[in-house]
Amino acid sequence: MRFIMLRNASSITGALEHSPEQVIKKDDIIEVTEDDFQILMDTRLFKEPNREDIQKFREKKTALREFLVTKGNAKQIQTERTLSKKLDVTNLKNANILLVREGGIGDVLYTFPVAQYIRSLENSAKVTISVNKRLLGLLTCTRQADTGIAFEKQMDISKYTQVLSFRGAIEANPKAEKMHMVEAYFDWIGIDPNQIPVEQRKPVLVPSEHAKENAERIWHQWGLKDNLVVGMALRASSRLRSWPPEYNKELGLALARRNVKIILFDLGTDLEFGGKNIISYCGKLSIEELVGVISKCNLVISPDTGAAHIAGSLNVPIVGIFAAFEPKFRLAYYKNAIWTQGKRECAPCFHHISKQCKDTALGDYPPCMKEITVKEVYQLVREQIKKLYNVDISLKQDAAQQ
């Protein structure tokens, strides 16, 4: 068996998604041995691998991640300290611990219970979480960690006594297909998740003063006080986990006709829609502000994406729309979370953003998500609202029933 890797893999795969006829040039390919390939997978070194990199990693097979710096055409590897996968519980007194987690909102939030657990073992330990810069606002809304810093490819980690990376804890960990996300995180660093009390297995968010003030301004601006307000997340970071836009629109308009106020969330504005009782904050909120707005919603409807995890971390009720991933491994520890799941035989497939569904045309939404009907989701929303707020939003003659 031959193993090959691509230089500039992210830009090539991005080009292929938009132009399937894109030609991969010979210079883009590097052939490696099976052993070399495993080293690269273990260290998550996907950016422009070369044989010098492989040799350096041969000498440091225990390293989880090296920080890279590029000078001109020459790739150099700069290592301040080898990152660990296991927490040393014997070395926590006055420890300064860094948890590293690139990725999305849910990926980051599930480091929070880990931080809380470490601090519970030794109250003199300080825990910092390194995240993508755009998600730093999450760290202003939690008391489970001490502080946060922006992740950079080259970081000075010399001041930390332990550095734990969670890169690969979900996306490259077969155990994550058999347990809840937070349990996979604890297992990843060598902690038996069964010893963690259930009530400590979820992230907890508390809106910052700025987040609360901004949300209050929005509620006042739109006259939302004493109204039933439902937040809708319009997509996940991957189409594999997203509900088709026309389904979202049909559901939102059906709820709005029952005098439910709908607030739309999304990073972009291309999927937003309008109408009576529809309020779009697509592309208008920082992560910190999104926490504040979701905290005031009566319910959040979301696919497998960050809005669902923010809602769960705030104890805001959730209706989840899932298929590719097992919903109970994402939502089970959140209060008042219910969900529907695609019924295809192949679901859940646990395919991440980099994988293409074999039954889905490029650019389309997967059958497992398309088969979840508007009527089905509306019924779940109705059940939640009736149970929690004693308000009946039953459909009579409506397009969402068809």
N, C-alpha and C positions, 0 to 999 in steps of 0.2 A: 504494500500500500504506500502511495506517495502522499506526502503532506505538503501543501503549499499555502503561503500567506501572501496578502497583498500589501504593498507599500501604500500609504495614504488610503487605507481601507475605507474610512468613513466617507471621504469625498467621492470615492469610486462607487460605493454602494448607493450613496445619495444620487449620483448621476444616473445609475442604472434604474432607480425607482422612477425617475422622470423620463428617461430615454432608454428603454429596454434594448435598443439596438447599439447602445454604447459599446465600443470595442475596448477590451482590456489589453493593454500593451504588454509585450514581453518584459519590458523593464519594470513593470509594476509587480512582477511575480518573484517571490523568493522561495526556493524549495528547501525544506528542512526535514530532518529525521523525525521519527516518531517521538524519540526522547526529547529532542529540541522543542518539538511542538508542545509537548506536555509542560515543559519548563515555561514556555511562553504563555500557555493557558493559565498555569498556576500563578504567574506573576502579573497576569492581565496586561501584558505588554503588547498592545495591538497597533501602536502608532509607529509606522515605518521600521519594522524589525530589520536588523542586519546581522551578519555573522559575528561581528564584534560584540553586539548586544548579547547574543546567545552565549558566547564564551564567558562573558562576565556573569551571566545568570547561572551558568554551569558552576561557577565558583561560589555562588550564593543561592543554592536551591531553596533554602529556607525563607528567603525574602518573599514577602507577599507583594510588595510594591516598591519600585524605585522611582525617584522623581527625576524627570528628564529636563534637560536644557539643550536647546539647539543653537549652535553658533555657526552661521553660514550653512554649509553643506555637511558639516561634521556633527554627528550625533554623539553627545557625551552623556554619561550617566553619573549623576551626582547623588550620593547617598549620605545623608546626615546620620541616619540610624536605621537599622533593619526594623521593619514593622512586624508586629507579632499578630498571630491569630488567636492567642490564648491569654486570658486574663490571669495575671499572677496575684492571687488573693493573699499571698504572704507578704506582699510588698505594697501595701496601700496606705500606711500611716504617712501623713503629710505628702501623699503622692500627688503628682500633677499629671493627669491622664488625658490623652487626646483620643477621641473617637473620630475616625475618618469615614464619612459616607457621602460619596457623590450620588447623584440620582435625583429622583423626583420627591414630591412632598411625602408620600407614604414611606419611601425608603428612609428619609430623614427622621420622620416622626417616630419610627420604631426603634431608633437609637435612644429615645428619651427614657423608656422604662429601663434600659440597660444602665444609663447614667444614674438613674434613681437607685437602682440596685447597688451599684458600686458605692454610692454615697451612704447607703444604709449599712454597708459593711464597715465603713470607716468614715466618721463624720469629718475628719480632717482632710480627706481626699477631695481634690478639686477636679471636676470633669468639664472639659471643653469639647465641643463638637465642631468639626470642620465640615462645612457643607458648601454646595455651589452658592456663589455670591447672591444670586437672585432669591435664595431661600433663607437668607439670614434673618428675615423678619419673623420666622417661626421661633427663633431663639429669644426674641423679645417677648414672647407670649407663653413662656413655660417656666416653671420653677423646678423642673426635674433635673435640669443641667445648670451649671454655673454660668457658662457663657458660650459664645460661638465665634468662629472665625471663618473667613472665606477660604475655600479650598483653592490651592494653586499647584501647578505641576512641580514647582520648586518651592519648598517650604523649609523654614528653619524649625526643626522639631527637637533641637538639642536640649531645650528646657523641660521637655516632658519625660517623666520617668517611665511611662508606658504609652505606646501608640498602637491602637487597635484599629485595623481597617476592616470595614464590612463590605468592601467591594467584592462581589461574587457570592455574598451570603444568601442571596435569593436567585440571581440570574445564572449562577454557575454552581448551584448546590442542589443535588438531587433530593436531599432531605427536605428541601423547601416545598416539594410536591406532596409531602406527607404530613406536614404540620403547619400550624399557624405561623405567620410571618415573624411575630415576636419570639416564638419558641425557636425558630430557625436562627434568629440573631443570638439568642443565649447559647444555643448549641454550638454556633460558629466559634464562640470564644471560650468554649470548654466548660460552660456552666450547664448543669442538668436543668432543663426548663421546668421539670416537674417539681423542683424545689421552690419555684417562684409562685407565691400566692396568686390566685386568679385575679384578684382585685388590683394587683400590681403589674398586670400584663398588658396594659394599654397606655398609650401616651395621654397626657393631660395638657390641654391648652387653656390659658387664661388670657383673654384679650388685654393688650396693653392699653394705657390711657389714650394714646393716639387712635388705636383701633376702635375703642368704645366711642370716642368723640366723633369720629368719622361716621360710624354706623348710626349714631343718634342723629347726625345731620341729615343722612340719607332718609331715615324714617320720617323726620320732620318735613323734609322737602317733598316727599311723595305722599304724605298723609297716611302712613302705614300703621300708626298706632291703632290698636283694637281691630286690626284686620288679620286674616289668616294669610301668612306669607310663606311661600314655598320657593326655595332656591333650586335652580336647575343647572347642573354642570353639563355642558354641551358636548364634550368629547374627552377622551383620554389622550395620552401622548402617542398612542398607536391606534390605527384603525382596527387592529385585531381586538381591541377592548372598547371600541366606540359603537354607540347606537347610531343608525343613520340619521342625518339632520332632519329629513322630512318627518321621521317618527317623533323627534323632539318637538318639532313645531306643532304637529297635530296634538300631542299630549298637552303642551303648554297652552294652546288656544282652547282646548276642551276644559282645562282647569280654570282658565281665566273667565270662561263663560259662566262658571259657577261662582263668580265673584272672588276667586282666589287670586291674590296678588302674586305674580311670578317675577322673580329676579333671576336674570340669566348671568352665568359665569363662564368665562372662557378667556384664554390668553389673547386670542385674536378677535376680530369682529366679523369675519366672513360667514359665520354660522348664525349670527344673531337674527332675530325676527321681531316684528312689532305687532301691536294690537292693543285693544283695551285691556288694562290690568297687566300688561307686559312691560317690565322695566329692565332694560339691558345695562349691565355694568361690564360687558365684555371689553377687555383690554383697558379698563379704567382703574383697576384696583391693584395695589401692591399686595404681596402675600400677607403682610401684617394687617392691611385693611380688609382683605378677604376673610381673615379670621374674625374680625369684628362684625362684618355683615352676616356671615354664617351663624355667628353666636346668637343673633336676634331672629333668625328664621324659625318657623314652627316645624319645618321639615325640609330635608334636602334630597333631591332625586339625582342620582349620579351613577355613571358607569364606574369601572374599576380605575379610579383616578384620585387625585389629591383632595378634591372637595369632599369626597366621602370620608376620608381619613380625618380631615379637619373637623367635619361635623361630629364624627364619632369621638374625637378627642375633646369636644365641647359638650358631649351628651345631648347633641341635637339629633332627633330621630332621622333615620335614613331609609330610603327605598333604593336598593342597589340593583343595577342591571349588569349581570355578569355572564360570561361564557368561557373565555379562554382560561381563566383562573378559577379555582374553587373558592366561592364566596365565603364559606365558613373559615377559610384560612386567612381571610382579610378582615372580616367584619364581626366575627363571633364574640369578641370581647367588648364590643360597643353596645351601649344601652339603647334599646328600642331600634335596633337595626334589623330590617327584613330585606329579602331580596328575591329576585327571579333569576333563573339561569338557563342558558341555551340548552336545548334538549338533544342536540346532535350526539351521535354515538362517540364522536371524537372529542367531545367537550367533557371535562376541561383538558386542553392540550398542553397548557403551561408554556405556550409559545410567547417569547418576548418580542420586543419591538424589532429586533433584527431578523426575525424569521417570517417567511411568507406562508400564509395558509394555502395548502395544496388545492383547496376547493374554492379559492377566491381569486378572481381576476385582479391584476395589478391595478391599484387605485380604488378597488371596490371594498365594501364592508363584508365581513365574513358571514356565511349563512347562519351560524349559531347566534349571531346578534340580530340578523334580519328577521329571524323566525320568532323573536320575542315581540309580541304584538303590543300596540298602543293600549288596547282594551285590557290586556293582562297587567300592564304597569299601572294603568289608571285604577284598576281594582285594588291593587296593593296600596296605592296612595289613599284611596277612599277608606280602606280598612284602618290604616294608621291614623288618619284624621278623625274618624269616628271613634276609635278606641281612646285616643289621647286627648281629643278636644271636644268630643261629643257633638261634632258637626257632620251633617250628612250631605255629601256632595254627589249623590246618586245621579247617574246618567239616565236620561229618558230617551228622547230621540236625538241622537248625536252622532256625528261622523265617527267618533272614536269607538262606537259600538259596532260599526260595520266590519 
